[in-house]
Amino acid sequence: MTPFNLLAHAVRAKEIIAVAARCGFSELLDQLELPAGFWQRFIPRPAKRLPAYVRIRTALEDLGPAFIKAGQLLSMRPDALPPALIFELRKLRNNVATLPFSEMRPVLEDALGRPLAEVFSEFDEKPAASASLAQVYFATLHDGREVAVKIQRPGLRKLVETDLALLGFFVNQLHERIETLRPYDLPAVVAEVSAGVLRELDFTYEARNQRFFTATNPNPEHVFAPEIYEEFSSECVLVMQRIVGRPVDSSGLAPEAARALARAGAASLFHQVLVAGFFHADPHAGNVLVTADGRLCFLDWGLAGHLTRRLRHALADLFLAAVDQDAERIVQIAAELGSPAGRADLRSMERDVTLALREDFNRAIGQVNLGRAMLKLLFIFGRNGISITSDYSLMAKAVLSIEEVARSLDPEFDLKRSARPVLVQLQKDRVGPRAILRDTRALLRTTLGGLRDLPAELHRIIRRIEHDELTIKFQHQGLEDLDDALKTSANRIALGFISGCLVIGSSLIVAAKGGALNLLGGSGYVLAAAIAAYVVYGIFREGR
């Protein structure tokens, strides 16, 4: 975004800059390419100085929906941001004023394409929940089904797109002007986060995620997601099964039942991540309910991660290496996955990984926080130029969240114990008889396909040879400098030879005249000296 476009959004830009200045970031504003006098006239001074990461979170909360959601998504990028900032961003709350239903009703009826009364027999106009992007209401369909209706805030997309464009402008300016920020490649991070925010504005994406989880969930008796009523849902409205339950931190379950439910929730997440390759990316306490029948319900599927089979297998190896405190193996897996840019210092990485594991995944001192350790590991990888796919970042955030949820149910929760059955199943899938048979079939299919095409390819080559149409092209690569060097050397030898001939010829002329220097002999000497000087100058100029 250019300064001209910045001025086109001057009102919103002024609000953003005022919040940044109030939160104590005037030094950063001085680095931006802003029109003269654009913000200095109204800059407020911060009342008190808080830690930088706290001020970042406060600024994002003050700036509204787009920035809150961007901050929440940034909290899932431990490869790009320091762990301390990640943990602060996870505290972001949707402190957005509730809109009256009179403003939300047009959005709902426009999405339904009919009056409210034709769809719902009852509709509670008091919101049951309010977030940065939407508000949720409870209602009853005419057939008696109780539903939760998620309605997007009116005019939200335009506001979000404007805020994200302004955020991109500010971040690009900071990236260009502050050298210490360049290794984090914040413009690329913000671009990815912006795409995630815009994707969450489409509720059909969330509906597809919930349906897919329901279709692949192997333990619906323990963990489930609300049913989606597609006939009433759209891009701006989501109608789903109403879930009555309690937050996990006040479930009221007996200790034994709470422990069993914690294990079931963690096992479900590991199955999602390692077996299905599709997982809820933000299962924090606010998105998990305990129902009256003792099941866990995962809400808000707007953000989900996807992992290929290769990535899932590497992740399983990464978990096992973390359990074994094998820093060398962890760095090796990361280097294979991320293709390090330049010459990454793998030995230094091993030292940092060892320290991270000792701090957060050390059974000897009772510190077993796999999610926190994964966040630190991804930051270490990113700091050393190893860029891991963003879905790995989502996975680390999901593991951290489910670990916290499980510990709210069972303070003695052991994530390793819950992950073990899934890891064993994945290992069977990798090296068991079925895996061997599958890989053998794939190899035979590829090999037989190549053998089937081989006779036709050989016949085509033979026919071309018969008709003298076969040509072979050789192209030498990396020899361009050698070719230039040979040409230069040959030219210099030729000039040296000419210079020597001129000296000899001029000397013979002078000798024939009895030793007297004449015009022809002198011209030869001058020309020979000029050629020699040119050759010497070229040698010294090129350093060779």
Disulfide bonds with the S-S distance in Angstrom:
none
